[in-house]
Amino acid sequence: NEFKQLREITDNYTVPGDVCESYEAVYNMLSEIDEAYHG
């Protein structure tokens, strides 16, 4: 599924150190949605 691919691509939603707050917020939001739907 898409979230499995996102986990693989993002190293389980690990936020890179050199990104803006918006980028980090998107990663966090995706992680929360993934957790809510797939535990």
Backbone as a ProteinNet text record, in pm:
[ID]
protein_1_A
[PRIMARY]
NEFKQLREITDNYTVPGDVCESYEAVYNMLSEIDEAYHG
[TERTIARY]
82.8	0	87	24.9	98.8	176	116.5	185.1	307.7	300.2	417.9	531.5	498.4	599.2	654.6	568	613.9	707.4	673.5	761.7	899.1	902.4	1030.2	1109.3	1042.6	1109.6	1161	1082.8	1117.2	1190.5	1231.3	1296.7	1209	1083.8	983.8	958.3	943.8	910.6	1018.3	1142.8	1252.9	1272.8	1260.5	1270.6	1417.5	1456.5	1593.9	1624.1	1748.2	1783.9	1782.1	1782.3	1798.7	1672.7	1556.2	1431.3	1356.7	1263.2	1183.5	1075.4	1012	909.7	790.9	757.3	644.1	671.7	792.4	833.1	821.8	871.5	865.2	719.8	634.9	493.6	425.2	458.6	399.3	441.7	568.5	615.6	540.2	526.4	458.3	311.6	246.8	106.7	90.2	176	168.3	190.8	284.2	310.9	188.3	122.9	4.2	-110.6	-129.9	-235.5	-206.3	-82	-41.6	-70.4	-33	-55	-204.3	-283.9	-427.7	-495.1	-451	-515.3	-454.9	-327.1	-259.6	-195.4	-199.6	-148	-10.8
-119	0	125	238.7	364.3	398.1	371.4	404.9	316.9	192.4	105.3	162.7	207.8	268.8	396.2	478.1	600.7	569.6	467.3	429.5	389.9	315.5	272.3	391.3	477	591.4	690.5	711.8	814	757.7	632.4	566.6	579.2	535.4	538.5	680.9	772.3	912.8	985.7	949.3	1020.5	1152.6	1262.2	1395.3	1430.7	1465.5	1509.6	1635.3	1655.7	1768.1	1904.1	1908.4	2036.7	2082.3	2055.7	2091.2	2198.7	2263.7	2368.1	2306	2390.6	2342.4	2280.9	2333.3	2279.3	2136.3	2110	1975.9	1880.4	1925.1	1843.1	1818.3	1919.2	1905	1801	1799.3	1701	1559.9	1541.1	1409.3	1365.3	1456.9	1423.5	1390.5	1467.8	1443.4	1306.1	1274	1144.1	1030.3	1048.9	947.2	924.4	1033.1	1021	952.9	987.5	924.7	775.9	743.8	604.1	526.2	582.6	516.2	498	598.2	591.9	482.4	465.7	369	229.4	222.6	93.1	45.9	130.4	92.4	44.1
0	0	0	-13.3	-24.1	103.1	218.7	343	364.9	321.8	332.2	248.2	128.4	42	105.1	163.2	228.6	344.7	424.3	535.5	483.9	373.5	317	262.4	186.9	124.4	228.5	334.7	433.6	555	548.3	662	786.3	770	877.5	926.7	830.7	856.7	935.8	914.5	977.3	904.6	977.5	917.8	898.4	774.4	751.7	833.1	867.6	953.6	888	756.2	686.9	614.4	672.3	605.5	683.7	615	679	767.8	847.2	940.1	867.4	750.5	674.4	631.7	586.1	544.2	662.5	776.7	897.9	938.1	926.2	962	873.8	745.4	653.9	694	724.2	768.2	893.1	988.7	1113.6	1088.7	1001.6	969.6	904.4	809	742.6	841.4	930.7	1031.9	1120.3	1161	1245.5	1171.4	1045.1	965.3	948.4	918.1	901.7	1030.1	1143.2	1271.6	1298.9	1267	1292.3	1209.3	1086.4	997.6	1003.6	1034.1	1024.7	1154.5	1257	1388.3	1380.4
[MASK]
+++++++++++++++++++++++++++++++++++++++

